Amino acid sequence: MTKEVGKNTINDYYLFDTHLMAETNLLENWFIDQAFVEQELQAGAEIEFFLLDKHYNPLGQNLEFIHLLNESFLVTEVGAAHLEINSGHSSLSGGCLSILHDNILGYWKKCCSLSQQLDSYIALIGSLPTSTNEHHKLSFMTDKSRYKLLNNCMAEQRLDKPITVNIQGKDACVFNPESLAMNGLLSAFQLHIQIGLSQSVRYYNVAQAIAGPMLALSANSPFILGYHLWSDTRIAIFDQVMTLPRFDRGRGFKCCLFGTGYLKDSFFELFDQNFQFFPRLLPEACVDYPLEEMFHVRRQNGVVYRWNRPVIDFSADGRPHLRIEHRGPSSGPTIVDMIANAAFFYGLIGYFGIQPTPIEYLLPFHQARKNFFNAARKGIHTQFKWFAGHEIDAISLLRQLLVSAKKGLQILGISTGDINLYLGIIERRLETGINGTEWQIRYIEKYGKDFHALMAAYLDNQYQELPVSEWPL
């Protein structure tokens, strides 16, 4: 969730850097002094979605939609047809998955009610099949100064060279997005887990190691701009749009990245990297904020697009705490599918987080990263290289991990009803081999390449809140 800047914010690289350095030094001391809240794990999420007109095309009226709804849980994203719901957070125990489901579903129904009044649709999907080149132009960016600043800073860092996206999937696709509005055609289901300092290194490394299987399970992004590309095309587009050729060493400097290695000693390693190595893409300096609020640290962290993002946040009494945002899964196909994905993720964190052998000893980092991008390409058809170099297909691996996820949820004290309900949805998805991507592909194979018809059928199923494994074709 983006914090709006105050009126005394100045766009100044030097001033921003001065404050960022001072805050980063203070943050390092916080880690040394163990100043962070140690408490039970908490769960939450961010749910990105699209606003569509009555013909299922992107509708660039997100600011108007937010104004009419007038609810604090709903915020903008970079694209004018793109919005985000921020869920509540609750203890990762008992019936928390049902609580999260009810919370998100309640917010979603409010958004659906408004969209019906406006003769429009809202869609939970990883990428928009009905998008066109008109929708990545600067004119389709959300009309907010911070997005314009980000777009301008990215262009400056590229020395005004065009953005180039080159993806070889089922179709071959090479195009030049005209602005960062391209990222507004991509939607994620971002899972939050608030953690204690003592757990942070172990849990972050687990989140990295399981990112590939999570992506294969939740892929929902095969089509965009008329192309059939990867199983989760979001990953490829975001990766390439956020690459800076100015820093080119053959492949370019990536502001969107899986990472460079597992954490060794401290969560602080990631914030130190943010300061030392990444360009200042939102140089909004704010002299009104005390160092202890970490305004500039959080601003800089927000434009380093790790697929597992480290987060510094504050509790109601002002004490700092740590969070991991797992950003790989696509949005959709339904709320219940996303909560099932959350159950799988939290279960694996709970299980591998307490095993006597840390997961980074079992799966080399380079292989975890390769698994992630292979899963983006092939989804549920991926061949993974898993522990001890063992090769295994996605369905078989996910079935094994389902057992571990169940144990992990039991360790966390999740209710039996929640475990059976949400992991049962995952089990059925593995039995049918149908996730969001596979349903979309099968629909197009059966009825032809009519993306508006696809979206009509997709939304008809989505609004019934049925798991995608049960959707008819």
VONURO-145298 format. One line per 4 residues: number of its first residue (from 1); their letters; for each residue x, y, z of C-alpha. Coordinates in nm, 3 decimals, m for minus. Layout:
// VONURO-145298
NUM	A	X,Y,Z  ...
// end
This chain:
// VONURO-145298
1	MTKE	0.000,0.000,0.000  0.145,0.336,m0.101  0.166,0.615,0.154  0.082,0.954,0.005
5	VGKN	0.347,1.220,0.042  0.291,1.549,0.215  0.279,1.892,0.058  0.638,1.963,0.166
9	TIND	0.785,1.684,m0.044  1.064,1.795,m0.281  1.176,1.604,m0.588  1.549,1.626,m0.524
13	YYLF	1.800,1.344,m0.573  2.065,1.483,m0.337  1.824,1.562,m0.056  1.652,1.225,m0.096
17	DTHL	1.988,1.046,m0.083  2.096,1.235,0.227  1.782,1.130,0.414  1.799,0.775,0.277
21	MAET	2.155,0.734,0.405  2.067,0.861,0.752  1.759,0.636,0.776  1.949,0.332,0.647
25	NLLE	2.216,0.385,0.913  1.947,0.409,1.181  1.777,0.099,1.042  2.103,m0.095,1.069
29	NWFI	2.121,0.000,1.437  1.764,m0.120,1.486  1.867,m0.460,1.354  2.177,m0.464,1.574
33	DQAF	1.972,m0.363,1.880  1.689,m0.606,1.791  1.434,m0.327,1.807  1.165,m0.506,1.608
37	VEQE	0.845,m0.649,1.744  0.861,m1.022,1.820  0.506,m1.154,1.812  0.290,m1.423,1.659
41	LQAG	0.279,m1.447,1.280  0.014,m1.241,1.103  m0.141,m1.282,0.760  m0.283,m1.035,0.510
45	AEIE	m0.287,m0.957,0.139  m0.309,m0.706,m0.144  m0.545,m0.792,m0.429  m0.498,m0.612,m0.759
49	FFLL	m0.780,m0.606,m1.014  m0.900,m0.435,m1.331  m1.186,m0.204,m1.412  m1.353,m0.289,m1.747
53	DKHY	m1.621,m0.124,m1.954  m1.938,m0.304,m2.062  m1.749,m0.449,m2.362  m1.474,m0.594,m2.137
57	NPLG	m1.212,m0.339,m2.244  m0.992,m0.160,m1.987  m1.177,0.138,m1.842  m0.940,0.414,m1.733
61	QNLE	m1.148,0.555,m1.451  m0.984,0.417,m1.136  m0.969,0.757,m0.963  m1.339,0.814,m1.021
65	FIHL	m1.417,0.462,m0.897  m1.219,0.519,m0.576  m1.384,0.855,m0.521  m1.732,0.706,m0.556
69	LNES	m1.664,0.405,m0.335  m1.490,0.621,m0.071  m1.338,0.331,0.125  m0.988,0.331,0.273
73	FLVT	m0.916,m0.029,0.169  m0.915,0.065,m0.202  m0.614,0.240,m0.359  m0.481,0.317,m0.705
77	EVGA	m0.215,0.143,m0.911  m0.009,0.281,m1.198  m0.254,0.198,m1.479  m0.575,0.399,m1.509
81	AHLE	m0.785,0.078,m1.514  m0.595,m0.078,m1.224  m0.691,m0.086,m0.853  m0.586,m0.261,m0.535
85	INSG	m0.768,m0.389,m0.227  m0.570,m0.397,0.098  m0.699,m0.663,0.336  m0.698,m0.656,0.711
89	HSSL	m0.431,m0.851,0.900  m0.493,m1.119,1.158  m0.304,m1.376,1.362  m0.190,m1.673,1.152
93	SGGC	m0.378,m1.927,1.364  m0.721,m2.077,1.417  m0.974,m1.971,1.154  m0.756,m1.696,1.006
97	LSIL	m0.794,m1.821,0.647  m1.173,m1.799,0.668  m1.137,m1.458,0.832  m0.911,m1.341,0.548
101	HDNI	m1.155,m1.486,0.294  m1.453,m1.310,0.449  m1.262,m0.984,0.479  m1.151,m0.977,0.115
105	LGYW	m1.485,m1.105,m0.013  m1.667,m0.831,0.177  m1.447,m0.565,0.019  m1.482,m0.728,m0.322
109	KKCC	m1.862,m0.731,m0.304  m1.861,m0.358,m0.234  m1.651,m0.304,m0.546  m1.877,m0.534,m0.749
113	SLSQ	m2.187,m0.347,m0.635  m2.042,m0.014,m0.749  m1.924,m0.156,m1.082  m2.276,m0.284,m1.151
117	QLDS	m2.418,0.061,m1.080  m2.168,0.206,m1.331  m2.251,m0.055,m1.598  m1.895,m0.185,m1.583
121	YIAL	m1.708,m0.495,m1.468  m1.420,m0.568,m1.235  m1.186,m0.858,m1.302  m0.943,m1.067,m1.099
125	IGSL	m0.696,m1.188,m1.363  m0.318,m1.174,m1.403  m0.311,m0.994,m1.739  m0.584,m0.845,m1.955
129	PTST	m0.655,m1.044,m2.275  m0.858,m0.751,m2.414  m0.580,m0.494,m2.371  m0.431,m0.320,m2.675
133	NEHH	m0.137,m0.092,m2.745  m0.358,0.204,m2.653  m0.351,0.090,m2.292  0.023,0.125,m2.227
137	KLSF	0.043,0.485,m2.347  0.123,0.767,m2.108  m0.236,0.888,m2.139  m0.354,0.563,m1.975
141	MTDK	m0.142,0.611,m1.663  m0.316,0.702,m1.337  m0.318,1.081,m1.306  m0.102,1.108,m0.995
145	SRYK	0.227,1.291,m0.960  0.418,0.997,m0.810  0.347,0.774,m1.111  0.453,1.049,m1.349
149	LLNN	0.771,1.100,m1.147  0.845,0.726,m1.151  0.788,0.712,m1.526  1.012,1.015,m1.584
153	CMAE	1.289,0.881,m1.360  1.282,0.546,m1.539  1.307,0.725,m1.875  1.598,0.932,m1.743
157	QRLD	1.779,0.622,m1.621  1.728,0.464,m1.965  1.871,0.781,m2.125  1.531,0.807,m2.297
161	KPIT	1.586,0.481,m2.483  1.256,0.301,m2.548  1.134,0.019,m2.328  1.162,m0.310,m2.517
165	VNIQ	0.972,m0.626,m2.433  1.073,m0.944,m2.614  0.893,m1.264,m2.512  0.908,m1.594,m2.696
169	GKDA	0.608,m1.796,m2.592  0.338,m1.975,m2.789  0.349,m1.654,m2.998  0.658,m1.443,m3.055
173	CVFN	0.614,m1.093,m2.916  0.837,m0.787,m2.949  0.694,m0.445,m2.866  0.782,m0.112,m2.708
177	PESL	0.556,m0.005,m2.420  0.519,0.371,m2.425  0.512,0.412,m2.046  0.492,0.234,m1.713
181	AMNG	0.118,0.211,m1.772  0.220,m0.129,m1.914  0.256,m0.250,m1.555  m0.104,m0.143,m1.501
185	LLSA	m0.212,m0.428,m1.730  m0.073,m0.685,m1.482  m0.238,m0.790,m1.156  m0.101,m0.983,m0.859
189	FQLH	m0.226,m1.143,m0.541  0.040,m1.032,m0.292  0.055,m1.240,0.023  0.174,m1.078,0.346
193	IQIG	0.328,m1.250,0.642  0.435,m1.044,0.941  0.730,m1.207,1.112  0.961,m1.161,1.408
197	LSQS	1.325,m1.064,1.370  1.438,m1.408,1.488  1.233,m1.574,1.210  1.307,m1.330,0.930
201	VRYY	1.609,m1.488,0.759  1.469,m1.841,0.771  1.122,m1.746,0.647  1.249,m1.519,0.372
205	NVAQ	1.470,m1.796,0.236  1.176,m2.039,0.243  0.964,m1.787,0.049  1.238,m1.768,m0.214
209	AIAG	1.277,m2.145,m0.243  0.903,m2.215,m0.284  0.835,m1.925,m0.524  0.861,m2.149,m0.832
213	PMLA	0.606,m2.410,m0.721  0.376,m2.133,m0.595  0.386,m1.969,m0.937  0.314,m2.294,m1.121
217	LSAN	0.014,m2.351,m0.895  m0.133,m2.002,m0.932  m0.048,m1.899,m1.291  m0.326,m1.693,m1.451
221	SPFI	m0.166,m1.477,m1.718  m0.126,m1.641,m2.061  m0.270,m1.365,m2.285  m0.198,m0.996,m2.331
225	LGYH	m0.216,m0.748,m2.623  m0.355,m1.026,m2.842  m0.059,m1.260,m2.781  m0.043,m1.606,m2.624
229	LWSD	0.285,m1.597,m2.432  0.399,m1.757,m2.106  0.193,m1.939,m1.848  0.242,m1.634,m1.628
233	TRIA	0.336,m1.359,m1.871  0.328,m1.098,m1.593  0.668,m1.214,m1.475  0.838,m1.164,m1.812
237	IFDQ	0.679,m0.825,m1.879  0.750,m0.680,m1.537  1.106,m0.812,m1.551  1.175,m0.646,m1.886
241	VMTL	0.987,m0.318,m1.834  1.186,m0.262,m1.513  1.527,m0.329,m1.674  1.755,m0.029,m1.724
245	PRFD	1.986,m0.043,m2.028  2.180,0.254,m1.892  2.354,0.012,m1.657  2.399,m0.245,m1.932
249	RGRG	2.651,m0.521,m1.878  2.505,m0.730,m2.159  2.166,m0.793,m1.995  2.088,m0.460,m1.828
253	FKCC	2.033,m0.360,m1.466  1.716,m0.506,m1.319  1.497,m0.313,m1.078  1.263,m0.614,m1.082
257	LFGT	1.450,m0.920,m0.964  1.429,m1.256,m0.795  1.742,m1.175,m0.597  2.113,m1.244,m0.589
261	GYLK	2.127,m1.508,m0.319  1.969,m1.635,m0.001  1.993,m1.418,0.310  2.291,m1.506,0.524
265	DSFF	2.266,m1.323,0.855  2.005,m1.049,0.851  1.697,m0.904,0.682  1.897,m0.579,0.675
269	ELFD	2.105,m0.717,0.387  1.816,m0.638,0.151  1.780,m0.277,0.267  2.154,m0.228,0.245
273	QNFQ	2.136,m0.350,m0.117  1.852,m0.102,m0.180  2.076,0.184,m0.071  2.404,0.064,m0.221
277	FFPR	2.303,m0.066,m0.562  1.962,0.055,m0.682  1.889,0.385,m0.855  1.660,0.641,m0.693
281	LLPE	1.342,0.608,m0.899  1.118,0.808,m0.664  1.344,1.083,m0.527  1.071,1.241,m0.314
285	ACVD	1.253,1.400,m0.022  1.036,1.496,0.274  1.196,1.716,0.539  0.888,1.691,0.765
289	YPLE	0.931,1.320,0.845  1.155,1.217,1.138  1.417,0.950,1.068  1.227,0.702,1.284
293	EMFH	0.939,0.688,1.035  1.172,0.550,0.764  0.992,0.751,0.494  1.281,0.744,0.247
297	VRRQ	1.382,0.384,0.323  1.025,0.275,0.252  1.004,0.489,m0.063  1.322,0.333,m0.200
301	NGVV	1.211,m0.017,m0.104  0.884,0.039,m0.290  1.063,0.078,m0.624  1.290,m0.225,m0.587
305	YRWN	1.057,m0.489,m0.728  1.167,m0.812,m0.565  0.930,m1.106,m0.609  0.965,m1.152,m0.234
309	RPVI	0.978,m0.800,m0.098  1.105,m0.721,0.254  0.893,m0.460,0.433  0.945,m0.236,0.735
313	DFSA	0.616,m0.127,0.889  0.489,0.000,1.222  0.233,m0.126,1.471  m0.037,0.097,1.617
317	DGRP	0.193,0.198,1.905  0.469,0.300,1.662  0.699,0.000,1.711  0.869,m0.130,1.395
321	HLRI	0.799,m0.478,1.263  0.900,m0.689,0.965  0.694,m0.837,0.687  0.747,m1.043,0.374
325	EHRG	0.534,m0.968,0.067  0.519,m1.271,m0.161  0.443,m1.109,m0.498  0.460,m1.398,m0.746
329	PSSG	0.099,m1.525,m0.769  m0.139,m1.379,m1.025  m0.467,m1.227,m0.919  m0.774,m1.453,m0.945
333	PTIV	m0.942,m1.652,m1.082  m1.166,m1.614,m0.772  m1.128,m1.500,m0.413  m1.161,m1.858,m0.291
337	DMIA	m0.884,m1.973,m0.529  m0.657,m1.701,m0.392  m0.727,m1.798,m0.031  m0.645,m2.158,m0.125
341	NAAF	m0.313,m2.032,m0.267  m0.258,m1.844,0.059  m0.320,m2.161,0.260  m0.063,m2.346,0.051
345	FYGL	0.193,m2.067,0.093  0.147,m2.024,0.468  0.152,m2.398,0.517  0.487,m2.432,0.341
349	IGYF	0.629,m2.140,0.538  0.509,m2.304,0.859  0.654,m2.642,0.766  0.992,m2.553,0.615
353	GIQP	1.044,m2.268,0.859  1.104,m2.508,1.149  1.276,m2.801,0.980  1.618,m2.888,1.129
357	TPIE	1.788,m2.845,0.791  1.737,m2.497,0.643  1.585,m2.507,0.297  1.879,m2.316,0.148
361	YLLP	2.097,m2.619,0.220  1.863,m2.839,0.015  1.796,m2.618,m0.288  2.074,m2.397,m0.428
365	FHQA	1.969,m2.038,m0.488  2.048,m2.045,m0.859  1.812,m2.340,m0.894  1.535,m2.169,m0.696
369	RKNF	1.562,m1.873,m0.933  1.565,m2.097,m1.238  1.260,m2.283,m1.106  1.076,m1.952,m1.071
373	FNAA	1.130,m1.841,m1.429  1.068,m2.190,m1.566  0.736,m2.191,m1.380  0.653,m1.852,m1.532
377	RKGI	0.708,m2.005,m1.878  0.546,m2.345,m1.834  0.322,m2.319,m1.528  0.170,m2.647,m1.426
381	HTQF	0.371,m2.825,m1.700  0.709,m2.721,m1.553  0.987,m2.969,m1.492  1.143,m2.866,m1.161
385	KWFA	1.483,m2.944,m1.019  1.418,m2.989,m0.650  1.607,m3.103,m0.342  1.940,m3.277,m0.404
389	GHEI	1.906,m3.204,m0.777  1.605,m3.435,m0.813  1.403,m3.366,m1.129  1.027,m3.377,m1.090
393	DAIS	0.721,m3.254,m1.279  0.508,m2.976,m1.135  0.201,m3.185,m1.048  0.407,m3.448,m0.864
397	LLRQ	0.604,m3.185,m0.675  0.293,m2.990,m0.580  0.130,m3.308,m0.451  0.433,m3.369,m0.230
401	LLVS	0.429,m3.010,m0.111  0.056,m3.032,m0.039  0.137,m3.288,0.231  0.399,m3.053,0.376
405	AKKG	0.159,m2.758,0.358  m0.102,m2.949,0.557  0.156,m3.030,0.826  0.268,m2.669,0.829
409	LQIL	m0.085,m2.537,0.881  m0.133,m2.786,1.163  0.193,m2.663,1.321  0.065,m2.306,1.297
413	GIST	m0.258,m2.407,1.469  m0.488,m2.341,1.175  m0.833,m2.491,1.223  m0.904,m2.830,1.070
417	GDIN	m1.203,m2.686,0.884  m0.989,m2.423,0.713  m0.716,m2.672,0.628  m0.958,m2.918,0.471
421	LYLG	m1.153,m2.652,0.281  m0.870,m2.457,0.124  m0.616,m2.732,0.070  m0.902,m2.941,m0.069
425	IIER	m0.934,m2.678,m0.342  m0.563,m2.714,m0.419  m0.597,m3.093,m0.426  m0.882,m3.069,m0.676
429	RLET	m0.682,m2.825,m0.889  m0.399,m3.077,m0.907  m0.641,m3.359,m0.992  m0.786,m3.166,m1.286
433	GING	m0.467,m2.986,m1.392  m0.673,m2.666,m1.421  m0.547,m2.335,m1.287  m0.640,m1.995,m1.429
437	TEWQ	m0.397,m2.015,m1.719  m0.505,m2.364,m1.822  m0.873,m2.269,m1.817  m0.809,m1.966,m2.036
441	IRYI	m0.599,m2.165,m2.283  m0.856,m2.444,m2.309  m1.134,m2.192,m2.365  m0.947,m2.031,m2.656
445	EKYG	m0.856,m2.370,m2.802  m1.223,m2.473,m2.792  m1.394,m2.152,m2.907  m1.129,m1.964,m3.101
449	KDFH	m0.925,m1.652,m3.036  m1.204,m1.420,m2.923  m1.073,m1.252,m2.608  m1.390,m1.057,m2.540
453	ALMA	m1.589,m1.381,m2.538  m1.321,m1.527,m2.312  m1.360,m1.241,m2.065  m1.739,m1.272,m2.069
457	AYLD	m1.721,m1.643,m1.981  m1.437,m1.586,m1.734  m1.629,m1.320,m1.540  m1.950,m1.521,m1.543
461	NQYQ	m1.761,m1.796,m1.360  m1.562,m1.559,m1.141  m1.868,m1.386,m0.999  m2.005,m1.722,m0.886
465	ELPV	m1.702,m1.762,m0.655  m1.642,m2.120,m0.769  m1.287,m2.262,m0.768  m1.142,m2.256,m1.120
469	SEWP	m1.110,m2.636,m1.119  m1.490,m2.648,m1.127  m1.544,m2.399,m1.410  m1.717,m2.541,m1.718
473	L	m1.589,m2.481,m2.071
// end
